[in-house]
Amino acid sequence: MKVFIHYKPRNAADAFEGTRLRKTLKGACEIVDLSWVDAPQDGVGIAHFISPSDLMLLRQQKDKDVATVVSAFYAEDDPNVALLTGDKNIHINKVARTFLNEADLVLVPDERMKTFAEHEGVTSQIRVLEPAVRMNRFSKTASEAKIFRRYFRVPNDVKIVVATGSYTDKNTVKMVKKVAESCPSLEFYFFGAKGRFDPLNLAKRAHRLSRPSNLHFKDIVQDDVYRSALMNSIAYISNDSVRPDSIAILEAFASQTQVVAFNSARPNPILVENESCYFFSYPDEMGAYLSSLNSGTAESTIDSAYAIAKAHNLVSYGRKLKAYYEELVSGENL
C-alpha cells in the first residue's frame, strides 16, 4: 500500500506545527514499511491530509476511489492547519467541518477531541491516534544546545522559560505576560504564529506595547533553534487553555523540560498532575514555582514526564496508523 501525504502551506513561515506533523506521519510510515509519496500518483491507496485548504485535492482523490484520511486538532497553532475558530467559545469553522465530513476517516489526538468533533457535527468515522514524538531529536548534544543562545545572543548564565502559541490567542498571551511579571529572575520566550486573519501580525505588535522587559515575543523559528530553546529552558508553559497542545507538550517532555500549565488545561489527558506536570490557578503561583525551580528548591516531574514521552514513540504510533489504513482500505468496520 502506498500513502500520499500532503501538506504544502501557502505561508511556510508559520507552518512549524504542520511541518512537524507531516514529518511524524512520514516517519511513522517508514518505520512500519509503508511507502509514501508527497504528490498524487497512480497506485496510491490512502491520501492523508492535514490542512483544510486541501479540500479540493481530497475530493479529487475520492473521485479516484482513494481512501482519504484527515488528521484533526494536532496543530492548531499553525494557521495553515487550524480547524478551530473563536476565543472563549471554540468551534470548528465552516470550511473545516466540510473538510472533515468529506474524509473517510478523521484522526484526533484524544477522546475529548473526538467528543468535541461529534458535538460540532462531524459525521465521518473518528478514531483516536495519540500524538507521537521522535525521542532522538531531543538528545542534548553540546552543539545543538548552543544553537539557541548563539541565535538570540543569550548569555550562558541566563535561565529561560519557553511558551508557544498564536498571537491571536489573547488569553494565553495575557497569562504568559502575568507569569513573566511575577518572575523577573527568568527570561521568557514566546514563539508565536500569526493568526489566519492577521497576515501583518498586528496582534504581536499590540502585545509588545504592554509586555514586561523579561518577555520576548518571537516569530516561529527553525526546528533546530526551537529544539535548542527547549533544551536550554527550565520550563515550558502549556497553552492548552482553549486548543490542543499535545505535540509541543510531548516535545517538552522529551527534552526533559519541566511542564507547567493552568487549570484550564486539565482536560488534556497527557497533562497529569504531579506525574507529568504541575497545574496552577493563578499566574503569580506559577511564577513562584518557577522561581523556586530556578533556585533548585522545587520538586519536578521531569523523570516521569520523560517516561510518558518514551511511551508515545513513533513505533507504536506507526503500527496503529498502519492498522487504521489497512482497515480503511479493506473496508472493514473500524
C-alpha positions in Angstrom: 0.0 0.0 0.0 1.3 3.4 -0.9 0.3 6.5 1.1 0.0 10.1 -0.3 0.8 12.5 2.5 0.1 16.1 1.5 1.0 19.4 3.2 2.2 22.4 1.1 1.3 25.5 3.1 0.8 28.9 1.5 2.5 30.6 4.3 5.6 28.5 5.1 6.8 30.9 7.8 4.1 29.8 10.2 3.9 26.2 9.2 6.0 24.9 12.1 3.5 22.6 13.7 2.1 21.3 10.5 5.5 20.5 9.2 6.3 18.6 12.4 3.0 16.6 12.0 3.8 15.9 8.3 7.3 14.6 9.3 5.8 12.5 12.0 3.4 10.9 9.6 6.1 10.2 7.0 8.5 8.8 9.7 5.7 6.6 11.1 5.1 5.1 7.6 8.8 4.5 7.1 9.2 2.7 10.4 6.3 0.3 9.6 7.5 -0.3 6.0 4.8 1.8 4.3 5.9 3.7 1.2 4.7 7.3 1.0 4.7 10.0 -1.7 4.1 13.7 -1.4 2.4 14.2 -4.8 -0.6 12.5 -6.4 0.2 9.4 -8.5 -1.1 6.1 -9.6 -1.1 3.2 -7.2 -1.9 5.3 -4.1 -4.3 3.5 -1.7 -4.5 6.2 1.0 -4.5 10.0 0.7 -3.7 11.7 4.1 -4.3 15.4 4.6 -3.9 17.9 7.5 -4.9 21.3 6.0 -8.5 22.3 5.2 -7.1 24.2 2.2 -6.7 20.8 0.6 -10.4 20.2 0.4 -10.4 20.2 -3.4 -7.4 17.8 -3.6 -9.2 15.5 -1.1 -12.2 15.5 -3.4 -10.1 14.7 -6.4 -8.6 11.7 -4.6 -12.1 10.4 -3.6 -13.1 10.6 -7.2 -10.3 8.2 -8.0 -11.6 5.8 -5.3 -8.6 6.6 -3.0 -9.4 6.3 0.7 -9.0 9.7 2.4 -7.8 10.4 6.0 -7.5 13.7 7.8 -5.5 14.4 11.0 -7.5 17.0 13.0 -6.6 19.1 16.0 -2.9 18.2 16.2 -1.5 21.6 15.0 -4.0 24.3 16.0 -1.3 27.0 16.3 -0.4 26.6 12.6 -2.8 28.9 10.8 -2.4 26.8 7.6 -3.7 23.7 9.5 -6.0 25.2 12.2 -9.6 23.9 12.2 -10.9 25.8 15.2 -12.2 29.4 15.5 -13.2 31.6 18.3 -11.5 32.7 21.6 -13.6 31.6 24.5 -16.3 29.7 22.6 -14.4 27.4 20.3 -16.0 25.9 17.2 -14.9 24.1 14.1 -15.0 26.7 11.3 -17.4 26.0 8.3 -14.8 25.1 5.7 -13.0 22.8 8.2 -16.3 21.0 9.0 -16.9 20.3 5.3 -13.3 19.1 5.0 -13.7 16.7 7.9 -17.1 15.4 6.8 -15.8 14.6 3.3 -12.9 12.4 4.6 -13.4 8.7 5.0 -11.6 8.8 8.4 -10.7 11.5 10.8 -7.9 11.0 13.3 -7.9 13.0 16.6 -5.4 13.2 19.4 -7.6 12.2 22.3 -11.2 11.2 23.4 -12.1 14.8 24.4 -11.5 16.0 20.8 -13.5 13.1 19.4 -16.4 14.0 21.6 -16.0 17.7 20.6 -15.9 16.9 16.9 -19.1 14.8 17.2 -20.8 17.6 19.1 -19.7 20.0 16.3 -21.4 17.9 13.6 -18.6 15.8 12.2 -20.2 12.7 10.9 -17.2 10.9 9.4 -15.6 8.0 11.2 -13.5 9.4 14.0 -10.7 7.5 15.7 -8.1 8.4 18.4 -4.5 8.4 17.4 -2.4 9.8 20.2 0.4 12.0 19.0 4.0 10.8 18.9 7.4 12.3 19.4 10.8 11.4 17.9 12.9 11.0 21.0 16.2 11.1 19.2 15.6 14.6 18.1 16.0 15.8 21.7 19.3 14.2 22.6 21.2 17.0 24.3 24.3 17.2 22.2 26.7 20.0 23.0 26.5 21.5 19.5 22.7 21.6 19.5 22.5 23.0 23.0 24.4 26.1 21.9 22.2 27.0 18.9 19.5 28.9 20.8 21.9 31.0 22.8 24.0 31.8 19.8 21.0 32.6 17.6 19.4 35.0 20.1 22.7 36.1 21.8 21.6 34.9 25.2 24.3 34.6 27.8 25.0 31.2 29.3 24.0 32.3 32.8 20.5 33.5 31.8 17.8 31.0 32.6 14.8 30.9 30.3 11.2 29.6 30.1 9.5 28.8 26.8 5.9 29.1 25.7 4.3 28.7 22.2 1.0 29.6 20.6 -0.7 32.1 18.4 -0.5 35.8 18.9 -4.3 35.9 18.3 -4.8 33.7 21.4 -5.3 36.7 23.7 -5.9 34.6 26.8 -2.6 32.6 26.5 -0.5 35.7 25.8 -2.1 37.6 28.7 -1.4 34.8 31.2 2.2 34.4 30.0 2.7 38.2 30.5 1.4 37.9 34.0 3.7 35.0 34.8 6.7 36.8 33.5 5.8 39.9 35.5 5.7 37.8 38.7 9.0 36.1 38.0 11.6 38.8 37.0 14.6 36.5 37.6 13.8 34.5 34.5 13.7 35.4 30.8 10.5 34.2 28.9 10.5 33.4 25.2 7.1 33.1 23.4 7.3 31.6 19.9 4.1 32.5 18.2 2.4 32.2 14.8 0.3 34.8 13.1 -3.4 34.3 13.1 -5.2 33.1 10.0 -6.8 36.5 9.5 -3.8 38.5 10.8 -1.2 38.3 7.9 0.6 41.5 9.2 0.9 40.1 12.7 -0.8 43.1 14.2 -1.7 41.1 17.3 2.0 40.6 18.1 2.7 44.3 17.7 -0.1 45.2 20.1 1.2 42.7 22.7 4.7 44.2 22.5 3.4 47.5 23.8 2.5 46.1 27.2 5.0 43.3 27.7 7.4 43.1 30.7 11.0 43.5 29.8 11.8 39.9 30.5 9.3 38.6 28.0 10.4 38.2 24.4 7.9 37.8 21.6 9.4 35.9 18.7 8.2 34.6 15.4 8.3 30.9 14.5 11.9 29.7 14.2 13.6 26.9 12.5 13.3 23.4 14.1 16.8 23.2 15.3 16.5 26.6 17.0 13.3 25.7 18.7 14.6 22.3 19.9 17.7 24.1 21.3 15.4 26.5 23.1 13.7 23.7 24.9 17.0 22.1 25.8 18.1 25.4 27.3 14.8 26.1 29.2 14.0 25.2 32.8 10.2 25.0 32.0 7.6 25.0 29.2 4.3 26.7 29.7 1.4 24.8 28.1 -1.0 27.0 26.3 -3.8 24.3 26.2 -6.4 26.6 27.6 -8.6 26.6 24.5 -6.8 24.5 21.9 -5.0 21.1 21.9 -1.3 21.4 22.7 -0.2 17.7 22.6 2.8 17.8 20.2 4.5 20.7 21.9 3.9 19.1 25.3 5.5 15.8 24.3 8.5 17.6 22.9 8.9 19.4 26.2 8.7 16.0 28.0 11.3 14.5 25.5 13.7 17.4 26.1 13.4 16.9 29.9 11.9 20.3 30.4 9.5 20.9 33.3 6.0 21.5 32.1 3.6 23.8 33.9 0.1 24.6 33.0 -3.0 26.5 34.1 -6.1 24.7 35.5 -7.9 25.3 32.2 -5.6 22.8 30.6 -6.7 19.9 32.8 -8.8 18.2 30.1 -5.7 17.3 28.2 -5.0 13.6 29.1 -1.2 14.0 28.6 -1.1 16.5 31.4 -1.4 14.5 34.6 -1.0 16.5 37.8 2.2 15.6 39.8 3.1 13.0 37.2 3.8 14.9 34.0 3.2 18.5 35.1 2.1 20.9 37.7 -1.1 22.9 37.5 -1.6 26.5 38.8 -4.7 28.6 39.3 -3.0 32.0 39.1 0.0 33.5 37.3 1.7 34.5 40.5 1.5 31.0 41.8 3.2 29.7 38.6 5.8 32.5 38.9 6.6 31.5 42.4 7.1 27.9 41.4 9.3 28.8 38.5 11.4 31.0 40.9 11.9 28.0 43.2 12.6 25.8 40.3 15.3 28.2 39.2 16.8 28.2 42.6 16.8 24.4 42.8 14.4 24.0 45.6 11.3 22.9 43.8 10.0 19.4 43.1 9.9 18.2 39.4 8.0 15.8 37.2 10.7 15.7 34.6 11.6 12.0 35.0 8.0 10.7 34.9 7.2 13.0 32.0 10.1 11.7 30.1 8.8 8.2 30.5 5.4 9.4 29.1 7.2 10.8 26.0 9.0 7.5 25.5 5.7 5.7 25.6 4.4 8.0 22.8 7.1 6.7 20.4 7.0 6.6 16.7 6.9 2.7 16.5 3.6 2.4 18.5 2.2 5.4 16.6 3.2 3.9 13.2 1.7 0.5 14.0 -1.7 2.0 15.0 -1.7 4.3 11.9 -0.9 1.4 9.6 -3.8 -0.6 11.2 -6.2 2.2 10.5 -5.0 2.5 6.9 -5.4 -1.3 6.3 -8.8 -1.5 7.8 -10.0 1.5 5.8 -8.7 0.1 2.5 -10.1 -3.3 3.2 -13.5 -1.9 4.0 -13.5 -3.4 7.5 -15.6 -1.8 10.2 -13.2 0.4 12.2 
